[in-house]
């Protein structure tokens, strides 16, 4: 393990000491655990993002779904303007 020197405000250090004592650990261990958790979250996010980017199926909807979505949005737009779908202006 390596040592790390950090600079924090006095009030932050006081809080960290109290919090570490409350948890039954040291400030050093608490900071190390925090950094390890952030690393795990970042790695998990990166893996999920890469999985999403490589899953091209999620980008392509079947043609039937596209036409249903188009007709539904046309119906909503027409209803908003007080016309039935398919009526002219």
Secondary structure per residue as TSV (DSSP state, phi and psi in degrees):
chain	resnum	aa	ss	phi	psi
A	1	X	-	360.0	150.4
A	2	X	-	-108.1	153.7
A	3	X	-	-90.8	153.5
A	4	X	-	-137.6	133.5
A	5	X	-	-106.3	128.8
A	6	X	-	-124.9	159.9
A	7	X	-	-118.8	124.5
A	8	X	-	-136.4	161.5
A	9	X	-	-67.5	153.9
A	10	X	H	-56.7	-41.4
A	11	X	H	-65.5	-35.1
A	12	X	H	-68.4	-43.0
A	13	X	H	-64.3	-40.3
A	14	X	H	-61.9	-44.9
A	15	X	H	-60.9	-45.7
A	16	X	H	-60.4	-40.6
A	17	X	H	-64.5	-44.0
A	18	X	H	-64.7	-45.3
A	19	X	H	-63.8	-41.7
A	20	X	H	-63.2	-42.7
A	21	X	H	-63.9	-41.2
A	22	X	H	-60.6	-37.0
A	23	X	H	-86.2	-7.1
A	24	X	T	73.2	37.7
A	25	X	S	-140.1	-174.3
A	26	X	-	-104.5	162.3
A	27	X	H	-61.7	-41.3
A	28	X	H	-58.6	-48.3
A	29	X	H	-64.8	-40.2
A	30	X	H	-63.0	-44.0
A	31	X	H	-65.9	-42.9
A	32	X	H	-61.4	-42.7
A	33	X	H	-63.9	-40.7
A	34	X	H	-60.6	-46.4
A	35	X	H	-66.0	-38.8
A	36	X	H	-64.6	-40.3
A	37	X	H	-65.2	-41.3
A	38	X	H	-62.4	-39.6
A	39	X	H	-63.6	-44.2
A	40	X	H	-62.3	-43.4
A	41	X	H	-63.5	-43.8
A	42	X	H	-63.2	-43.1
A	43	X	H	-63.3	-42.4
A	44	X	H	-64.5	-41.9
A	45	X	H	-61.9	-45.9
A	46	X	H	-61.2	-42.9
A	47	X	H	-63.7	-42.7
A	48	X	H	-65.5	-41.3
A	49	X	H	-63.1	-45.6
A	50	X	H	-64.8	-38.0
A	51	X	H	-62.9	-42.1
A	52	X	H	-64.8	-43.1
A	53	X	H	-65.0	-32.6
A	54	X	H	-88.1	-8.6
A	55	X	-	-91.7	84.4
A	56	X	G	-69.1	-18.3
A	57	X	G	-61.7	-32.1
A	58	X	G	-69.4	-17.2
A	59	X	G	-86.7	-18.5
A	60	X	-	-113.3	115.2
A	61	X	-	-91.6	144.4
A	62	X	-	-59.3	154.7
A	63	X	H	-57.3	-38.0
A	64	X	H	-62.8	-41.3
A	65	X	H	-66.3	-36.9
A	66	X	H	-64.3	-43.3
A	67	X	H	-70.0	-34.4
A	68	X	H	-64.5	-44.4
A	69	X	H	-63.6	-40.5
A	70	X	H	-64.7	-45.3
A	71	X	H	-68.2	-33.0
A	72	X	H	-67.9	-41.1
A	73	X	H	-70.5	-33.6
A	74	X	H	-65.4	-42.1
A	75	X	H	-63.0	-42.0
A	76	X	H	-64.6	-43.0
A	77	X	H	-64.9	-40.7
A	78	X	H	-67.0	-41.8
A	79	X	H	-62.9	-35.8
A	80	X	H	-64.5	-33.9
A	81	X	T	-90.9	3.1
A	82	X	T	81.5	19.3
A	83	X	-	-120.4	157.5
A	84	X	-	-80.7	154.5
A	85	X	T	-59.7	133.2
A	86	X	T	96.7	-14.7
A	87	X	-	-78.5	146.4
A	88	X	-	-82.1	175.3
A	89	X	-	-79.2	360.0
